[in-house]
């Protein structure tokens, strides 16, 4: 029996409803991880460094999908909770069309400025050439990448999380198979890895577009004729600005981390950081997926003024996030050795550096889940300001301050520890806002 946004959510039902979103996010994160594995082991250390070096810039351009996906789905789910399905479909359609057009524009801009941006960030020689090869191929598929992230939120709002999961799994499997073929069997090098990722993103972005155009006639959401309305678009963008800020800030911070690592450890430091980022993406994907899965439910109950159900979901979510955080720290410490070996076991010095960083970095997972959920929670309540403050402080201010100050004291270890400190400060800020606003929203 299908789960609806209007249902009462027990733990069992909450897990069933959010699990597809969690797996979706994990599979989406796996794209970069698979690329990294094949590039590192079959192409070389410098191309592997290039992938991690240019990725923050590519993520900034793709952040449009996060912003409109989360902000737009919150507005659409609230509209559904108010009982206006026609308006919800029109808003949904407008958001998708705007994202597709924006993706095309950003793709063209990104390709044209890629080389000077990579050079400005410090890439030169072979590293610069590899950044350009990988980045330009990925940017061709940018419109699909933006739609892919947007539809991950809208599939849940449309009460079709399992279909969204199927699309993401299919895209992930295609990426893995093509990576193996184009990097290992037919050695196309770094270009092969980029082509594999780009094609998988096209599956993840354009298949949902076809589905909502032609096969979603009986669902709550489908693509229809609509008119451009600036006011709801601005509201969705403002509401989703926390996700935009989070992605952009994380990318900017990633560039800063790369610069600091080049200073203290050279290309090996960037490569080690890349391994930590792959594991970080998968671990945080669990928190992000859960938050994406619960957001439409929270938005619906807020719009319908069902405060008892809103309180129930909030309390259950705090318990789920807390337990998962402890498990993740333990998993990070236990699997630090084998995971480091999988990516960089061929280089003993790089392996030792990655392992030590991994063991310090793992403690950040104890605090990161609460900040991620808190930001998403306020987005779902259509309070984009608080959500943006949490994301902005977590992913930019706290991180920048820590990564600049800590290495002055502990050098390379300070870079790894700076993430833990930044996540703890974001955790504290999130708890402050959750306590402060509890009376206003009655959760």
N, C-alpha and C positions, 0 to 999 in steps of 0.2 A: 504493500500500500504506500502510495506516494506521500511524502511528508510535505505539509503546507506551512507557509509562514504563520498562519493563524493558529497552529497547533500549540498544545502545551508541551514544552520540551523537558523530558526527563534526561538524565545523563545518557541513557542508551540512545534516545532519539537525537540528542545533541551530537553525540559521536557519529551516528549514522549520517546526519545532515552535513557535518563539517568535514568528515573524512575525505570525500571527493576533492574538496578545496585544498586540503592538506597535501594530498597526493599530487594534485595538479601543480601546486607550487614546488613540490620536491622535484617532479619531473622537469618542470621549467628550469629549475636550478641545475639539474643534471646536464643540460645542454653544455653549459660552460665547463662543467667538471669533465665531461667526456672529451670535449675539445682539448682541455688541458692535459688529460692523460695521454691521448694519442700524440699530441704535439710534443710533449715532454719526452716521451719514450721513443717516438719514431721519427721526429723531425729535428729536435735539438733543444738545447737550453736557451739559446738566444731567441729563437722563434717563440718558445714558451714564455720567456720574459716579455716579448712584444705583445702577446695576447693580453697579458695582465696589465701591461703598461697602457695600452690604448682603450681597454674595456671601460674605464670610468667615463671617458668622453662619449663613447657609444651609448652608455646607459643614460647620460644626460639628455641626449636627443630622443631616447625612447621613453622618457618620463611622462610624456603627454598621455600615454595609455594608462599609467598608474593614476594620474590626476583625474581624468574624466571617468575612468572606470570606477574608482572608489567614490568620488564626489557625485558622479552621475547616478550610480546605483543606489546611493543613500537617498537621493532626491526621488528617484523612481520608486523605490520601496516604500518611502513615506507616502507618495501619491497613491500607490496601491493600497496602503493601509487606510487611506482616506476614502477609498472606494471608487476612484476615478481611473478605470483601466484605459480608457481611450486617451486621456491626457498622458498617462504613463507610457503608452506605446509611442506617442508622438515625441515625447521627450527622449526616450530611448533611441528612436530613429535619428533624431537630430544629433545626439551625442556621437553616434557611430559614424554618420556622414562627415561631421566636422573632424573627427579623429583621422579618418581615411585621408581627407584632403590635407590635414596638417602633417601627416606622415610623409606624404609625397613631397611637400615643401621642405620639410626638415631633411629628407633624404638627399635632395639636390644640394642644399646648403652644406650638409655634412661632408659629402664627397668633395666639394670644391675647397673646403678649408682644412681637410684632414691632415695633409702633409705639414702645413705651417703650424697647426696646433700641436702635432706630435713633436715637431722640432722645438717649439716654444716650451714644451714640458720637459725637454732635456734629451730626447731621443736623437741619435745621430748614427751615421754609417749604416751597418747591417741592421741594427735595431730599428732605425727609422724606416728603412725600406720594408721590413717585415710588418711594422705597424700599419703602413699604407696598404700593403697587399691584403692583410686581414680585414682592416677597417672598411675599405671600399666595397668589398664583397658583402660584408654584413650590412652596410648602409643601403645597398640596393633593396634588401628585404625589410627595411625599416618600417614601411607602412603596415606590413603583416605583423611585425613584432609588436607595434603599438596596439593593433587590433587584438592580438593574442592576449595581452595583459588585460585589456579592457573587457573582453568577453569572459575572462575568468571570473570577474565580479558579476557580470550580467547573467551568466548561466545560473548562478546561485539565486539571484533575484527572480529569475524566470522559473524557479523551482525545478531546474534541470541540472543539478550538480553532477549527476552521474554521466550525463552526456558531455558536459564540460571535461570531466575526468577522462572519458574515452578519447576525446579529441587530443588532450594533452599527452596521454600515454602513447597514442599513435604517432604524434609528432616526436616524442622522445625516442621511441623505438627507431623511427626513420633516421633520426640524428645519429644514434649509436651505430646502426648498420652502415650508414654512409661514411661515418668517421673511420670505421674499420676498413671499408673498401678503399676510400680515397687517400687514407694515410698509410695503411699497412699493406694492403694487397696491390693497389695501383698507386704507387708513391707520388702523389701530387703535392706533397708537402703542406705548407701552411695554407695555401689556396684551397686544397682539398678539405681541410678542416673547416674553413670559412664557408665553402659551398655547402657542406653537410649541414651546418647550423642554419644558413640562410634558407635552404629548402625546407627544413623542419619547421622553421618559423612561418613559412608560407602555408604549410598545412595547418598549423595552429591558429593562424589569423584568418585565412580566407575560407576555410571550411565552415566555421561558425557564421561567417557573413552569408554564405550560400544557404545555410540552414535557416537562419532568421528571415531570409528573403523569400524562400520558397516552401519550406517544410514546417513552419511553426504556426500554421494558421489557427490551431485550436488552443495555443498557449496564451498565457497572460501577456507575454512580450513577443512582438514580431516587428520586422521592419516595414514601415508603411510610408505613405506620403506624409510629409510634414513641412512645416515652415520654419525658417530660421528665427529664433527668438533669443535676443541677446541676454535678457534678464535671467532666465533659468541657466543659460550657459555660464554666465558670470557666477551665479550662485553655486553651480556644480564645481566650477574651477576653484572658487574660494573655499568650498567645503573640502575639495580634494587637494587643496594646496599643501596639506601636511604630507601627503604621499609624494607630491612633486618635490617639495622641499627635502623630504627624506632621501629620495633618489638622487637629486642634484647634490645635496650636501654630502651624501656618502661617496658620490663620485669625486667631488672636489677634495674631500678628505683622503680618498684613495690616491689622488694625485700627490697630495702632500706627504702621505705615507711613503709613496714611491720615491719622492725626492729625499726624504729623510733616510730611507733605506739605502739609496744610492750613495749617500754621504757616509753612512756608518758601515755598510757592508757590501756596497757595489751591486752588480747584477744578481749575485747570489741572494742578497737580501730581498730584492724584488721577487725573485723566483720563490723563495720561502714564504713570503707574504701571499703570493698567489695560491699556494697550497692551502694556507690557513683560510683564505677567502672562499675557496671551493667548499671546504667543510663548513665554514660559517654560513654560506648560502643555503646549504642543505638543512642545517640545524635551524636557522632562522626561518626557513620556508615552512617549518612546522608551525611556528608561532604566527607567521603571516597568513598561512592557509586557514588556521583556526579563526583568526580575526576576520578574514574575508568571508568565511562561512557563516559566522555569527552576525556580521554587520547587517545584512538584510532583515534578519529576524529582529534585531534590536531596533532598526529603523521602522519596521512594520508596527511593532508593539508601541513604539513611541508615537507614531502617527495615529494609531488606534486608541491611544491613551490607556493601554492595559498595563498599569504600573506594577501589579502583582507579578505578571509574567516577566516584565522587564527586570524586576528585582531578582526573580528566580534565575534568570539567565546570567545576570551579573555575578551573583554569588557562586554559581556553578563554575563560571568561567575563571574566577579568581582561584578556585581550588585546582582546576585543571592546569592552569598556567603555572601555579606554584609547584605542583608535583612534577610536571614536565621539565621545569627548570633544573630541579635537583637531578633528575635522570640524565639530562643533557651534560651537566658538568661531569658526572661519573663516566658517561660514555666518551666524552672528550679525552679524559685522562687515560681511560683504558685503551682506546683505539689510537692514541697519538702515535705510537710506534709503528703499527702496521700501515696506517694511512700515510704517514710520512714516507715509508718505504715504497709504497705503491707508486708515488709520484716522482720521488727524487732519490730512490735507493741506489741509483747508479753512480752517485757522487757522494762520498762519505762525509766530506766537510759540509756540503749543502744539507745532507740528511740530518746531521747533528744540530745544525742551526735551526732547521725546521722543527725538529722534535722538541727542542728547548722552548721555542716560541709557542708551539702547540700547547705545551703543558701550562704555560703562564696564561695564554689567551683563553683557555677553556673555562676559566672562572667567570668570564664575561657572560656566559650563558645563564648564570644564576640570576642575573638582573635584566637581561635584554627582553625577555618575554613580556614582562609587565608593561614596559614602555611601549612596545609594539601594540599590545592589546589596548592599552589606554588611549593611544592616538587613534586607533581604529574605532574604539568605542565612542569617542566624542565626535568623530566624523559621522558615524551612524546616527547620532543624536542631532545631526546637522549643526554642530558647534565647531565649525572649521577653525575658528581662532585658537581655541585651546589645543585642538589636535595639531595645528601648525606649530604652536609654541613648543609642545612636547617634542615633535619631530625635529624642529629647527635646533633646539637646544641639544637634543640627543645626538643628532647626526652631524652637526657642524660645530657649535660653540664649545661644548664639552670635549669633543674629540680633538678639535684644533688646539685648544689650550693644553690638553694633556700630552698630545704628541709633540708639541713644541717644548714643553717644560720637562717632562719626564726623561727624555734622552740626555738632557744636560746633566742629570744626576746619575742615571743608570745606563746610559748609552743604549746599546741595542736592546737589552732587556727592558729598558724604559719604554721603547716603542710598543712592545707586546703588552706591557702592563698598562699603558695609556688607555687601551680599549676597555680594560676591566674598570678602571676609574671612571671613564666617561659613562659606561653603562650603569654604574652604581649611582652616579649623580642623576641620570635620566630616570632611573627607578624611583629615587626619592622625590623628584619633581612630579612624576605621574601619581604617586600615592597622595601627594599634597592636593592635586587637582581633583582626584576621585573623592577624597574626603570633603573637600570644599564644596563641590557641586552636587553632593548626594541629596541634599534637601531640595534643590531646585528641580532636579529631574525625577526624584523619588524612585531611585533604583536601589 
